Amino acid sequence: MKKRKTYTAEFKAATVSRLLEGNEKPSVVSRELGVTLTQLKTWRLAQQAADSAKALVRQKADAEELQRLRRENKRLTEENDILQKASVFFAKLAENA
């Protein structure tokens, strides 16, 4: 029985990068590295899915950060308004004293 070849994640990533650069045809890369076109396609799709998942996580984190910053901005604006009103109040009090 023939033993199945395994490839490292680094090898797969480097191979997919080579394909995405677009300088070489998949058939040439396949022949040079001794892997099938199906393997190349599978690795490329897996990397694209991983990149898509990372983008979604990043997008969600950005949305959460934006929401937090908006809440903080609202709180700071309210605090600033209170301080301005207090400043006017104490200025009038100082005039009357």
PyMOL CGO cylinders between C-alpha atoms (Angstrom):
from pymol import cmd
from pymol.cgo import CYLINDER

trace = [
    CYLINDER, 0.00, 0.00, 0.00, 1.32, 3.44, -0.98, 0.3, 1, 1, 1, 1, 1, 1,
    CYLINDER, 1.32, 3.44, -0.98, 1.89, 5.91, 1.86, 0.3, 1, 1, 1, 1, 1, 1,
    CYLINDER, 1.89, 5.91, 1.86, 0.18, 9.24, 1.43, 0.3, 1, 1, 1, 1, 1, 1,
    CYLINDER, 0.18, 9.24, 1.43, 2.46, 12.29, 1.26, 0.3, 1, 1, 1, 1, 1, 1,
    CYLINDER, 2.46, 12.29, 1.26, 1.94, 15.04, 3.81, 0.3, 1, 1, 1, 1, 1, 1,
    CYLINDER, 1.94, 15.04, 3.81, 2.97, 18.66, 3.41, 0.3, 1, 1, 1, 1, 1, 1,
    CYLINDER, 2.97, 18.66, 3.41, 3.69, 21.30, 6.03, 0.3, 1, 1, 1, 1, 1, 1,
    CYLINDER, 3.69, 21.30, 6.03, 1.51, 24.36, 6.41, 0.3, 1, 1, 1, 1, 1, 1,
    CYLINDER, 1.51, 24.36, 6.41, 4.48, 26.50, 5.40, 0.3, 1, 1, 1, 1, 1, 1,
    CYLINDER, 4.48, 26.50, 5.40, 4.94, 24.52, 2.18, 0.3, 1, 1, 1, 1, 1, 1,
    CYLINDER, 4.94, 24.52, 2.18, 1.26, 24.88, 1.34, 0.3, 1, 1, 1, 1, 1, 1,
    CYLINDER, 1.26, 24.88, 1.34, 1.27, 28.61, 2.09, 0.3, 1, 1, 1, 1, 1, 1,
    CYLINDER, 1.27, 28.61, 2.09, 4.39, 29.18, 0.00, 0.3, 1, 1, 1, 1, 1, 1,
    CYLINDER, 4.39, 29.18, 0.00, 2.88, 27.20, -2.88, 0.3, 1, 1, 1, 1, 1, 1,
    CYLINDER, 2.88, 27.20, -2.88, -0.39, 29.15, -2.75, 0.3, 1, 1, 1, 1, 1, 1,
    CYLINDER, -0.39, 29.15, -2.75, 1.57, 32.42, -2.63, 0.3, 1, 1, 1, 1, 1, 1,
    CYLINDER, 1.57, 32.42, -2.63, 3.39, 31.34, -5.75, 0.3, 1, 1, 1, 1, 1, 1,
    CYLINDER, 3.39, 31.34, -5.75, 0.08, 30.71, -7.48, 0.3, 1, 1, 1, 1, 1, 1,
    CYLINDER, 0.08, 30.71, -7.48, -1.46, 34.00, -6.34, 0.3, 1, 1, 1, 1, 1, 1,
    CYLINDER, -1.46, 34.00, -6.34, 1.49, 36.01, -7.62, 0.3, 1, 1, 1, 1, 1, 1,
    CYLINDER, 1.49, 36.01, -7.62, 0.31, 34.92, -11.03, 0.3, 1, 1, 1, 1, 1, 1,
    CYLINDER, 0.31, 34.92, -11.03, 3.73, 34.56, -12.60, 0.3, 1, 1, 1, 1, 1, 1,
    CYLINDER, 3.73, 34.56, -12.60, 3.40, 30.81, -13.12, 0.3, 1, 1, 1, 1, 1, 1,
    CYLINDER, 3.40, 30.81, -13.12, 0.66, 28.54, -14.34, 0.3, 1, 1, 1, 1, 1, 1,
    CYLINDER, 0.66, 28.54, -14.34, -0.74, 26.05, -11.83, 0.3, 1, 1, 1, 1, 1, 1,
    CYLINDER, -0.74, 26.05, -11.83, 0.28, 23.16, -14.08, 0.3, 1, 1, 1, 1, 1, 1,
    CYLINDER, 0.28, 23.16, -14.08, 3.92, 24.32, -14.01, 0.3, 1, 1, 1, 1, 1, 1,
    CYLINDER, 3.92, 24.32, -14.01, 3.92, 24.72, -10.22, 0.3, 1, 1, 1, 1, 1, 1,
    CYLINDER, 3.92, 24.72, -10.22, 2.24, 21.34, -9.87, 0.3, 1, 1, 1, 1, 1, 1,
    CYLINDER, 2.24, 21.34, -9.87, 4.84, 19.61, -11.99, 0.3, 1, 1, 1, 1, 1, 1,
    CYLINDER, 4.84, 19.61, -11.99, 7.79, 21.34, -10.33, 0.3, 1, 1, 1, 1, 1, 1,
    CYLINDER, 7.79, 21.34, -10.33, 6.63, 20.51, -6.81, 0.3, 1, 1, 1, 1, 1, 1,
    CYLINDER, 6.63, 20.51, -6.81, 5.21, 17.07, -7.53, 0.3, 1, 1, 1, 1, 1, 1,
    CYLINDER, 5.21, 17.07, -7.53, 1.70, 17.82, -6.34, 0.3, 1, 1, 1, 1, 1, 1,
    CYLINDER, 1.70, 17.82, -6.34, -1.58, 17.45, -8.15, 0.3, 1, 1, 1, 1, 1, 1,
    CYLINDER, -1.58, 17.45, -8.15, -3.61, 20.32, -9.53, 0.3, 1, 1, 1, 1, 1, 1,
    CYLINDER, -3.61, 20.32, -9.53, -6.44, 19.23, -7.23, 0.3, 1, 1, 1, 1, 1, 1,
    CYLINDER, -6.44, 19.23, -7.23, -4.17, 19.63, -4.20, 0.3, 1, 1, 1, 1, 1, 1,
    CYLINDER, -4.17, 19.63, -4.20, -3.17, 23.10, -5.35, 0.3, 1, 1, 1, 1, 1, 1,
    CYLINDER, -3.17, 23.10, -5.35, -6.80, 24.11, -5.79, 0.3, 1, 1, 1, 1, 1, 1,
    CYLINDER, -6.80, 24.11, -5.79, -7.73, 22.69, -2.38, 0.3, 1, 1, 1, 1, 1, 1,
    CYLINDER, -7.73, 22.69, -2.38, -4.87, 24.54, -0.68, 0.3, 1, 1, 1, 1, 1, 1,
    CYLINDER, -4.87, 24.54, -0.68, -5.77, 27.79, -2.45, 0.3, 1, 1, 1, 1, 1, 1,
    CYLINDER, -5.77, 27.79, -2.45, -9.44, 27.53, -1.46, 0.3, 1, 1, 1, 1, 1, 1,
    CYLINDER, -9.44, 27.53, -1.46, -8.50, 26.71, 2.13, 0.3, 1, 1, 1, 1, 1, 1,
    CYLINDER, -8.50, 26.71, 2.13, -6.25, 29.76, 2.34, 0.3, 1, 1, 1, 1, 1, 1,
    CYLINDER, -6.25, 29.76, 2.34, -8.91, 32.00, 0.82, 0.3, 1, 1, 1, 1, 1, 1,
    CYLINDER, -8.91, 32.00, 0.82, -11.44, 30.71, 3.35, 0.3, 1, 1, 1, 1, 1, 1,
    CYLINDER, -11.44, 30.71, 3.35, -8.99, 31.33, 6.20, 0.3, 1, 1, 1, 1, 1, 1,
    CYLINDER, -8.99, 31.33, 6.20, -8.27, 34.84, 4.91, 0.3, 1, 1, 1, 1, 1, 1,
    CYLINDER, -8.27, 34.84, 4.91, -12.00, 35.49, 4.64, 0.3, 1, 1, 1, 1, 1, 1,
    CYLINDER, -12.00, 35.49, 4.64, -12.56, 34.29, 8.21, 0.3, 1, 1, 1, 1, 1, 1,
    CYLINDER, -12.56, 34.29, 8.21, -9.72, 36.52, 9.43, 0.3, 1, 1, 1, 1, 1, 1,
    CYLINDER, -9.72, 36.52, 9.43, -11.26, 39.47, 7.61, 0.3, 1, 1, 1, 1, 1, 1,
    CYLINDER, -11.26, 39.47, 7.61, -14.63, 38.82, 9.25, 0.3, 1, 1, 1, 1, 1, 1,
    CYLINDER, -14.63, 38.82, 9.25, -13.03, 38.63, 12.70, 0.3, 1, 1, 1, 1, 1, 1,
    CYLINDER, -13.03, 38.63, 12.70, -11.12, 41.85, 12.02, 0.3, 1, 1, 1, 1, 1, 1,
    CYLINDER, -11.12, 41.85, 12.02, -14.30, 43.53, 10.76, 0.3, 1, 1, 1, 1, 1, 1,
    CYLINDER, -14.30, 43.53, 10.76, -16.23, 42.47, 13.86, 0.3, 1, 1, 1, 1, 1, 1,
    CYLINDER, -16.23, 42.47, 13.86, -13.44, 43.74, 16.14, 0.3, 1, 1, 1, 1, 1, 1,
    CYLINDER, -13.44, 43.74, 16.14, -13.39, 47.06, 14.27, 0.3, 1, 1, 1, 1, 1, 1,
    CYLINDER, -13.39, 47.06, 14.27, -17.17, 47.40, 14.62, 0.3, 1, 1, 1, 1, 1, 1,
    CYLINDER, -17.17, 47.40, 14.62, -16.96, 46.71, 18.36, 0.3, 1, 1, 1, 1, 1, 1,
    CYLINDER, -16.96, 46.71, 18.36, -14.15, 49.25, 18.74, 0.3, 1, 1, 1, 1, 1, 1,
    CYLINDER, -14.15, 49.25, 18.74, -16.17, 51.85, 16.82, 0.3, 1, 1, 1, 1, 1, 1,
    CYLINDER, -16.17, 51.85, 16.82, -19.18, 51.24, 19.04, 0.3, 1, 1, 1, 1, 1, 1,
    CYLINDER, -19.18, 51.24, 19.04, -17.03, 51.58, 22.18, 0.3, 1, 1, 1, 1, 1, 1,
    CYLINDER, -17.03, 51.58, 22.18, -15.50, 54.81, 20.90, 0.3, 1, 1, 1, 1, 1, 1,
    CYLINDER, -15.50, 54.81, 20.90, -18.92, 56.25, 20.09, 0.3, 1, 1, 1, 1, 1, 1,
    CYLINDER, -18.92, 56.25, 20.09, -20.13, 55.48, 23.62, 0.3, 1, 1, 1, 1, 1, 1,
    CYLINDER, -20.13, 55.48, 23.62, -17.00, 57.06, 25.07, 0.3, 1, 1, 1, 1, 1, 1,
    CYLINDER, -17.00, 57.06, 25.07, -17.41, 60.11, 22.84, 0.3, 1, 1, 1, 1, 1, 1,
    CYLINDER, -17.41, 60.11, 22.84, -21.01, 60.53, 23.98, 0.3, 1, 1, 1, 1, 1, 1,
    CYLINDER, -21.01, 60.53, 23.98, -19.99, 60.27, 27.65, 0.3, 1, 1, 1, 1, 1, 1,
    CYLINDER, -19.99, 60.27, 27.65, -17.17, 62.79, 27.20, 0.3, 1, 1, 1, 1, 1, 1,
    CYLINDER, -17.17, 62.79, 27.20, -19.47, 65.21, 25.38, 0.3, 1, 1, 1, 1, 1, 1,
    CYLINDER, -19.47, 65.21, 25.38, -21.98, 64.99, 28.23, 0.3, 1, 1, 1, 1, 1, 1,
    CYLINDER, -21.98, 64.99, 28.23, -19.22, 65.56, 30.79, 0.3, 1, 1, 1, 1, 1, 1,
    CYLINDER, -19.22, 65.56, 30.79, -17.97, 68.54, 28.81, 0.3, 1, 1, 1, 1, 1, 1,
    CYLINDER, -17.97, 68.54, 28.81, -21.48, 70.04, 28.70, 0.3, 1, 1, 1, 1, 1, 1,
    CYLINDER, -21.48, 70.04, 28.70, -21.81, 69.64, 32.47, 0.3, 1, 1, 1, 1, 1, 1,
    CYLINDER, -21.81, 69.64, 32.47, -18.45, 71.32, 33.05, 0.3, 1, 1, 1, 1, 1, 1,
    CYLINDER, -18.45, 71.32, 33.05, -19.37, 74.22, 30.75, 0.3, 1, 1, 1, 1, 1, 1,
    CYLINDER, -19.37, 74.22, 30.75, -22.66, 74.76, 32.61, 0.3, 1, 1, 1, 1, 1, 1,
    CYLINDER, -22.66, 74.76, 32.61, -20.85, 74.61, 35.95, 0.3, 1, 1, 1, 1, 1, 1,
    CYLINDER, -20.85, 74.61, 35.95, -18.29, 77.12, 34.68, 0.3, 1, 1, 1, 1, 1, 1,
    CYLINDER, -18.29, 77.12, 34.68, -21.05, 79.56, 33.68, 0.3, 1, 1, 1, 1, 1, 1,
    CYLINDER, -21.05, 79.56, 33.68, -22.81, 79.03, 37.03, 0.3, 1, 1, 1, 1, 1, 1,
    CYLINDER, -22.81, 79.03, 37.03, -19.67, 79.72, 39.07, 0.3, 1, 1, 1, 1, 1, 1,
    CYLINDER, -19.67, 79.72, 39.07, -18.76, 82.73, 36.90, 0.3, 1, 1, 1, 1, 1, 1,
    CYLINDER, -18.76, 82.73, 36.90, -22.18, 84.27, 37.65, 0.3, 1, 1, 1, 1, 1, 1,
    CYLINDER, -22.18, 84.27, 37.65, -21.74, 83.47, 41.33, 0.3, 1, 1, 1, 1, 1, 1,
    CYLINDER, -21.74, 83.47, 41.33, -18.35, 85.22, 41.33, 0.3, 1, 1, 1, 1, 1, 1,
    CYLINDER, -18.35, 85.22, 41.33, -19.89, 88.31, 39.65, 0.3, 1, 1, 1, 1, 1, 1,
    CYLINDER, -19.89, 88.31, 39.65, -22.61, 88.54, 42.31, 0.3, 1, 1, 1, 1, 1, 1,
    CYLINDER, -22.61, 88.54, 42.31, -20.21, 88.12, 45.21, 0.3, 1, 1, 1, 1, 1, 1,
]
cmd.load_cgo(trace, "trace")
